[in-house]
Amino acid sequence: MIPNLINTLVGLVLAWATILHPTWVERRFLPLGAFALAILVLALWARRSDPARWFSNVNIALAIALGVLSLLPLATLPNLTFWGGFWAGCLVPTVALWAALYRPAATTHADEAPSHRVGAGAATMNKSAMIAACALAAGCFAGAARAADPAAGKARYETTCVACHGPTGISVAPIYPNLAGQKQEYLVSTLQQFRDGERPNPIMAPMARDLSDTDIANLALYLSALKP
Ligand code: HEC
């Protein structure tokens, strides 16, 4: 119960970090390695008391996959980092919460009223555990899917914008502004202004012309997370 509840929290923090702090998450070994270790230890601990082994086995497998991921050069693999953290961050808390609330159905004997009641209680508990886990999973996936995708922003930035604004968001020439660490909302509004002709600039306006709102959201999230 306790290790599963902690694992629910750890998984949610992982999803949150992956989506909102992409440049922190992609640092070599840490923090994905630390998340993997924490999830692994908690799942091994939970495994000793879990009513069904598969809960913790799934989380152990997810922790190992995350650990392998943390060994890769993640800065060059933004999509893998994002989706790896996303899936682990949504699935680990779902499984852990389910395990925390799950009660095995006691074998019922028709002639024994008390144990029959225990069996019925366990069945209700299983149903609410499943509903709680499904609600958490739905919330987590919906939240993560609605959030901008910084990996896509990075990919877009590296194909169209680096030439002037520099590989780390620090510009390559005095006439180009730095973008690293700029406020997310400001980036969104100013890119929309360039695109919609409200902020005319002969160099920058053509760069923004074919950006969609999604592209802009992804770019703004990626750039605001870079170290200025
Ligand atoms: C050819 C060089 C060039 C490229 C490529 C380029 N920009 Fe710019 N960018 C500029 C210049 C010049 C300005 C300053 C415009 C001005 O003064 O209004 C600017 C300004 C900006 C600003 C406003 C910064 C601020 O502080 O107000 C943002 C945001 C921006 N660019 C984002 C991007 C993004 C995102 C891309 C890729 C899709 C991109 N730029 C591609 C040259 C470029």
Residues whose N, C-alpha, C, O or C-beta is under 5 A from the ligand:
A	BS01	HEC	T160 C161 A163 C164 I175 Y176 P177 N178 L187 T190 N201 I203 M204 M207 L219
